[in-house]
């Protein structure tokens, strides 16, 4: 019998590095938000990277508490963990890619707004997203590998545009820095029972000052930002048949299920039970 060389297959192989988890989605923005516009109009953060590419029209976005205008041939990249909301009127056309965080080391680590004027660059990004859409439609062999390759090419495209100097990154003001810090605190703690005043105290400002600055920078009050993030989490949880409403209320820092029910009713016009019933299989899309 051949003697085995020391160390050759004699010790367990080290575990493979963790791979980014989650599906890759690409295609029309309108189709991806159809039936549930609140999933993008309410302030929230995600555990995936999001790229929005406007091809016609204009709108507004709030990114980490700062409102910006977006228009045709603008690319908005939102890394996982960014607090954001998108407001685009009917008739606006956009493409969107959603991919697991960490899929490419070339992906920017901070939010990015690109105003792309070069026609070749515009065609390149549209082409990549169209190719991903075809892959998803055809469902061929090695689908995941193909989609991941396109995401990596998009990461290269983003880096090239940054080097070309098309990133819209004006100098940050003191007000914007404060609101960004508040937005980051909300991402970390929205599920706690902390009030807006307690967040302000943690930022060493008064609630009145924080509210004034938030209204100036993004058109929402400081309480609005916290409320929207909690409401998004509540609506997302109520899309599934479990857990129970009282458990959702507790997980989001509400003192009682009754208070949670009033909160949801005041902001949606429906009780938590009504919203959950609308998401049962067989309900028409218009009711959801």
N, C-alpha and C positions, 0 to 999 in steps of 0.2 A: 504494500500500500504506500502510495506517495505521501511523504511527510509534509504536513501543512506548514507553510512558512509562518513564523510568529507574526501575529497581528493581521494576517490576511484572512478575512472572514471569521476570525476567531473572537471578535468583540462586536457587540451590537452596533449597528449603524446609528449615528446621531439622528434625532428626529428631524424631519424636513421642516423648514421654516413655515410658520402659519401663512396660509394663503388668504388674500382678501375674500370675504364672503359676500354673497348677495348677487342678484341678477343684474344684467346690464340691459338698460332700456334706451331706445332711441327712436326718434320720429317727430311727428307734429306735436308741438306744445299743446294745442287745443285738444287733440285727441287724448293725450295723456292726462289732462285735467278734467275731461268731460264728465259731467255728473257730480263732480266734487270740487268746484273751484276753490273752496275754502282751504284745500290742501296746499294752495300756493298764495292765496290772498291774505291768510292769517300769518302773522309772524311765527316762525318756528325754525328749528334747526334739524338737520338730518344726519344720519350716520353714513351717508353716501355723498360722493362728489356730484355736483350738478353744473351742467353747461347749458346756457340758453343763448340761442343765436337768432336775433331778429332779422327777418328778411323783408318785412314790410310793416309800416306803421311805427308807432311809438308808445311809450308807457312810462311807468315809474317803478322804481324798486327801492326798498329800504334794506340796507345791508349793514348789519351790526349797528343799527340805530341811526344810520345816516341815509337820507333820501337822495336819490340821484335820478336824473332823467335818462331814458334809453330810447334809441331810435334805430332806424334801418341800418343794417350792417354793424350793429354793436354786438359784441360777444361778452357775456357775463359769466364768469367762472366762480363758483361758490364751493369751496372745499368743505368737507364734512365738519360739522360743529359751528357753522356760520349761522347766526340768527338773521333771517331774511323773510321778505314778503314781496310778491310780484303783483303789480296792478297794470294789466294791459286791456284796453277797451276792445269790444268786438270789432272784428275786421283786421286786427293786428295778426300778422303771420310770423310764426317763430318755430324753430326746431329746438329739440332738447335732447340731451344725453345725460343719463344717470348711471353712475358706475361705482363699484365698491371703492372705498377710500384705500389708498396705498397700492392700487393696481399698477401705477407707474411712478417711479421716483422722480420723473420729470414734471409731474403735475405741480403747479404752484401751491404753496402752503398758505397763501393769503388770498382773500377775495380779489378778483381782477376784473376790471372793466376795460375792454378794448374797443376803440372806435376805428374800424378797419376801412380804409379808403382804397386800398390796392385791389383791383378787380381780380387778379390772379389769386390772392390770398382769400378773397371772398368765395371764389369758386372752389378752392381747395377744401375749405371747411364744409361748405354745403355738400360737396362730393363725398367727403368722409361720412357724414351723417346719413346721406342717401344710401350709401353702400351698406351701412349698418342696418338701415331699415329693410333693405332687400334681404340681407342675411336673416333677419328675424322673420320675415314673411315666408321665405323659402324653407327655412329650418333644415338646412343641409348638414351633412356630417361635419364634425369639428366646428360646430357653430360657436361654442364658447371661445375656442382658440382664435377664431376669426374676429369675433367682437373685441376680445382683449387686444388684438393687434391694432385694430382701428382706434381704440382708446389710447394706446401708446402713441400712435401717429398724431392724434389730436393733441396729446401732451407736447409733442415736438412742435406742432403748429403754434400752440400757445407760447412756447418759449421763443420761437422765431419772431412772433409779433411783438413780444416784450422787447426783444433785442432791436427790433425795427423802430421802437419808440412810439408805438401807437397806444400804449396804456394810458388811460385817463386817471392820473393820480395826483390831484392838486394837493398842496400842502395842507396837512391836517391842522385844524384849529383846536384851541383848548376845549371849546364846547364839544367838538366832535370826539376828542379823546375821552372826555368824561362819559359821553353817551355810549361810546364803544366799550368802555370798562363796565358800564351798567349792563349792556347787552350781553357781555361775556359772563357776568354774574348771573344773569337770568338763565342762560344756557346751563350753567352748573347747578342752579338752585331752584328752578321754577316749581319743582315738585314738593318743595318744603313749604311750611306754613308762613314763611317770612313775608311781611308786608312790604309795600313799596317804601314806607318810611324807614324800615329796618335796612333795606338795601341802601337808601340814601345815607343812613348813619355809617354803614360800612365803607362808603365812598367819601366820608368826611365832608358831606354837604347837607344842607337842609332839604326836606322834601319839596319845599316851594322852589328852591333853586334848581333841583333836578328836574322838576316838572317844567319849569320855564325853559330850560336848556333843551330838553327833549322836544318840546313843542316847536322850538326854533329850528332844530336840526332835522327833524323828521315829520313834523306835523301831527304827532301823537303825544299825549301826555306820558309821563313816566308810568302811571298806573295802567294806561292802555297797553304799553309794551308787555308788562307782566301778565295782564289779563288775556291778551291774545295768545301768548305762549301756553298758558294754562288751558285755555279753551281749545286750542289745537290738540293738546294731549288728551283732553277729555273726549273730543269728537273721534279721535283716532281709536281710543280704547273702546268706545261705544259701537264701533263698526263690527266688533266681534261679539259672539253670544256670551262670552265669559271674559273677565271675572264679573262678579255681581257689582251692581251700582255702588253699594256701600264700600266695597273694596277699592273701586276706582277713586271714590271720594277720599278715602284715607290715603291712598298712594299719592294723591296730588295735594295733600296738606290741608284739606278742608276739615273743619272742626266737627261737622256732622253731615250725614247724607242729605238732610233737608236743606242745608245751606248750599251744598253742591247742586241739588236739583234747582234751587232758585237761581243760582249762577248760570246754569246751562239754559234755563227757560228765559231768563232776561236777555241773553245774548244770541239765542237762536230762534226763540218763539216756540220751541218744543221742549218737552221734558226729556230726561235721559232715556226713559223707557220708550218714548215716541221715536227718538233718534235710532235707538237700537232696533226697533221694529221695522223701520224703514230700510234697514240693511239686511233684512232676512231674505234668503233666496226666493226668487219669484216676484219680488217687488219690482214694479216698473222703474226704469232708471230715473225718470223725472221726479219720482218721489224721494229719491235718495239725496 
